[in-house]
Amino acid sequence: MIIKLDHWQKETAEAIQRIQKPAYEVEAKLIGFDGIPQIEEPVEEIQKSDEVFMGIVEERLKGFISFKEIGKTIDIHRLVVDPAAFRQGLGKRLLVHLIEQYGNHDFVVSTGTANQPAVNLYESMGFTEQKRFEVAPGIMCSKFFKRK
């Protein structure tokens, strides 16, 4: 079941952090950059976030998506799946849910250009690469866009 997460509650923020850290460590290896801020993000910062969090909870948190609504655009900040639950379609379920909830909006998301699983997912959902940008020397990210 996908539900809105109360990330300002310590227990929820801890659950987010518990899967966020190892998931971003996997991405760090894929893109060759261990400076992804969410790897070391403290629980208190998650609690203070002004992002909206929605998660898949099946006995425990297995994945989540966070975003900000900026006018008629949904800016996706995180799409995280517990590595123990990779390849089960959870990332796609979260994206489908968000798109259904905000179908009259455009969507934007960024990921490491070398993160092929994420790139494949976004492209399969109708996102197109809008631009590439360097986040550290030799480390490229891609910004994807999807029109309503």
C-alpha positions as CSV (number, residue, x, y, z in Angstrom):
1,M,0.0,0.0,0.0
2,I,1.3,3.5,-0.9
3,I,0.6,6.1,1.9
4,K,1.7,9.6,2.7
5,L,4.6,9.4,5.2
6,D,4.8,11.7,8.3
7,H,8.5,12.2,7.9
8,W,8.7,14.8,10.7
9,Q,8.0,11.9,13.1
10,K,11.3,10.5,14.3
11,E,10.3,6.8,13.8
12,T,9.3,7.5,10.2
13,A,12.4,9.5,9.5
14,E,14.5,6.7,10.9
15,A,12.8,4.2,8.6
16,I,13.4,6.5,5.6
17,Q,17.1,6.8,6.6
18,R,17.4,3.1,7.1
19,I,16.6,2.4,3.4
20,Q,17.9,5.7,1.9
21,K,21.5,5.2,3.0
22,P,22.1,1.8,1.4
23,A,20.0,2.7,-1.7
24,Y,22.1,5.8,-2.4
25,E,25.3,3.8,-1.7
26,V,24.3,1.5,-4.6
27,E,23.8,4.6,-6.8
28,A,27.1,6.0,-5.7
29,K,28.8,2.8,-6.9
30,L,27.0,3.0,-10.2
31,I,28.0,6.6,-10.9
32,G,31.4,6.5,-9.3
33,F,30.6,9.3,-6.8
34,D,30.3,8.8,-3.0
35,G,29.3,12.5,-2.3
36,I,25.6,12.0,-2.6
37,P,24.2,14.1,0.3
38,Q,21.5,11.6,1.2
39,I,24.0,8.9,2.1
40,E,24.9,10.8,5.3
41,E,21.7,12.8,5.8
42,P,20.9,12.8,9.5
43,V,17.4,11.9,10.7
44,E,16.9,15.4,11.9
45,E,17.4,16.8,8.4
46,I,14.8,14.3,7.0
47,Q,12.4,15.5,9.7
48,K,12.9,19.1,8.6
49,S,12.5,18.5,4.9
50,D,9.8,20.5,3.1
51,E,9.3,17.6,0.6
52,V,6.2,15.5,0.5
53,F,7.0,11.8,1.1
54,M,4.9,8.8,0.0
55,G,5.9,5.3,0.6
56,I,5.2,1.6,0.1
57,V,4.6,0.0,3.4
58,E,4.2,-3.8,3.4
59,E,5.0,-4.8,7.0
60,R,7.8,-2.2,6.8
61,L,8.8,0.7,4.6
62,K,10.2,-0.8,1.3
63,G,10.4,2.3,-0.8
64,F,9.5,5.9,-1.0
65,I,9.2,8.9,-3.3
66,S,9.6,12.5,-2.3
67,F,8.7,15.7,-4.2
68,K,7.8,19.3,-4.1
69,E,4.9,20.8,-6.0
70,I,6.0,24.0,-7.7
71,G,3.2,25.6,-9.6
72,K,2.1,23.0,-12.1
73,T,5.3,21.0,-11.9
74,I,6.1,18.1,-9.6
75,D,9.8,18.2,-8.8
76,I,10.8,14.7,-7.7
77,H,13.6,14.8,-5.2
78,R,14.1,11.2,-4.2
79,L,12.9,7.8,-5.5
80,V,14.3,5.2,-3.1
81,V,13.8,1.4,-2.9
82,D,15.3,-0.7,-0.2
83,P,18.1,-2.7,-2.0
84,A,16.6,-5.9,-0.4
85,A,13.5,-5.2,-2.6
86,F,15.2,-4.2,-5.9
87,R,13.7,-5.6,-9.1
88,Q,10.2,-6.0,-7.7
89,G,8.7,-3.0,-9.5
90,L,8.4,-0.8,-6.4
91,G,10.0,2.2,-8.1
92,K,7.6,2.0,-11.0
93,R,4.6,1.6,-8.6
94,L,5.7,4.8,-6.8
95,L,6.1,6.7,-10.0
96,V,2.8,5.5,-11.4
97,H,1.0,6.5,-8.1
98,L,2.5,10.0,-8.2
99,I,1.7,10.5,-11.9
100,E,-1.9,9.4,-11.2
101,Q,-2.2,11.7,-8.2
102,Y,-0.8,14.7,-10.1
103,G,-1.8,13.9,-13.7
104,N,-2.4,17.6,-14.5
105,H,1.2,18.5,-13.7
106,D,4.5,18.3,-15.5
107,F,7.2,16.2,-13.8
108,V,10.9,16.7,-13.5
109,V,13.6,14.4,-11.9
110,S,17.4,14.2,-11.9
111,T,19.6,11.1,-11.6
112,G,23.2,10.1,-12.2
113,T,23.7,9.7,-16.0
114,A,25.5,6.4,-15.3
115,N,22.6,5.1,-13.1
116,Q,21.2,3.0,-15.9
117,P,18.4,1.3,-13.9
118,A,17.0,4.7,-13.0
119,V,17.5,6.1,-16.5
120,N,15.7,3.0,-17.9
121,L,12.8,3.5,-15.4
122,Y,12.2,7.1,-16.2
123,E,12.4,6.6,-19.9
124,S,10.0,3.7,-19.7
125,M,7.6,6.0,-17.9
126,G,7.7,8.6,-20.7
127,F,10.3,10.9,-19.3
128,T,12.8,12.4,-21.7
129,E,16.3,13.7,-21.0
130,Q,16.3,17.5,-21.0
131,K,19.9,18.2,-20.1
132,R,23.1,16.9,-18.5
133,F,25.1,18.7,-15.9
134,E,28.3,18.1,-14.0
135,V,27.9,17.7,-10.2
136,A,31.5,17.0,-9.5
137,P,34.6,16.7,-11.8
138,G,33.7,14.0,-14.3
139,I,30.4,13.1,-12.6
140,M,27.3,13.8,-14.8
141,C,23.7,13.9,-13.9
142,S,20.7,13.9,-16.3
143,K,17.6,15.9,-15.8
144,F,14.4,14.3,-17.1
145,F,11.1,15.9,-17.9
146,K,7.6,14.5,-18.5
147,R,4.7,16.6,-19.8
148,K,1.2,16.2,-18.4
